[in-house]
């Protein structure tokens, strides 16, 4: 089986966590200190975030970074 694109996987996991925690793009952007356009691009898997941005987004949604990177997040 083919592995999913890392950008798409990250986006899907971030969306899932945001939905679970009822967080908006604006809230995540404020917490992560990144602009909403960047979050929008990440969520649509249109751009590849830097490692630092990934760390900031994980902290913003209060999950360990690995949860946004792993394939089958069941939590």
PLY file of the C-alpha trace (Angstrom):
ply
format ascii 1.0
element vertex 75
property float x
property float y
property float z
element edge 74
property int vertex1
property int vertex2
end_header
0.00 0.00 0.00
1.22 3.47 -0.89
2.09 5.90 1.89
0.08 9.13 1.98
1.72 12.43 1.14
3.22 13.86 4.36
1.63 17.28 3.76
-1.79 15.72 3.30
-1.35 13.47 6.33
-0.32 16.42 8.49
-3.28 18.47 7.22
-5.79 15.68 7.89
-4.47 15.08 11.40
-4.41 18.80 12.21
-8.01 19.19 10.95
-9.11 16.21 13.02
-7.55 17.58 16.22
-8.97 21.05 15.55
-12.44 19.54 15.09
-12.12 17.42 18.23
-11.14 20.49 20.25
-13.52 22.89 18.46
-10.68 25.19 17.46
-10.94 27.66 14.60
-8.18 28.61 12.19
-8.00 32.02 13.87
-7.55 30.50 17.32
-4.82 28.15 16.10
-3.11 30.95 14.17
-3.10 33.19 17.26
-1.77 30.44 19.50
0.89 29.38 16.98
1.82 32.97 16.09
1.38 32.34 12.37
-0.97 34.05 9.95
-4.31 32.55 8.95
-3.24 32.27 5.31
-0.44 29.92 6.37
-2.84 27.76 8.36
-5.23 27.70 5.41
-2.44 26.55 3.11
-1.37 23.83 5.53
-4.95 22.59 6.00
-5.43 22.36 2.24
-2.02 20.66 1.90
-1.05 23.40 -0.55
2.19 24.24 1.20
4.76 22.36 3.21
5.20 23.85 6.67
8.66 24.09 8.15
9.51 21.92 11.12
9.28 25.00 13.35
5.78 25.75 12.05
4.77 22.11 12.63
6.04 22.39 16.21
4.11 25.63 16.74
0.91 24.15 15.32
1.22 21.06 17.50
1.73 23.25 20.57
-1.21 25.44 19.52
-3.58 22.46 19.44
-1.88 20.98 22.52
-0.81 17.62 21.12
2.64 16.11 20.67
4.01 16.71 17.18
4.14 12.98 16.42
0.32 12.83 16.58
0.11 15.17 13.61
2.64 13.10 11.66
1.51 9.53 12.21
-0.70 7.66 9.77
-3.62 6.35 11.77
-4.40 8.68 14.62
-7.22 6.97 16.51
-7.28 9.40 19.48
0 1
1 2
2 3
3 4
4 5
5 6
6 7
7 8
8 9
9 10
10 11
11 12
12 13
13 14
14 15
15 16
16 17
17 18
18 19
19 20
20 21
21 22
22 23
23 24
24 25
25 26
26 27
27 28
28 29
29 30
30 31
31 32
32 33
33 34
34 35
35 36
36 37
37 38
38 39
39 40
40 41
41 42
42 43
43 44
44 45
45 46
46 47
47 48
48 49
49 50
50 51
51 52
52 53
53 54
54 55
55 56
56 57
57 58
58 59
59 60
60 61
61 62
62 63
63 64
64 65
65 66
66 67
67 68
68 69
69 70
70 71
71 72
72 73
73 74
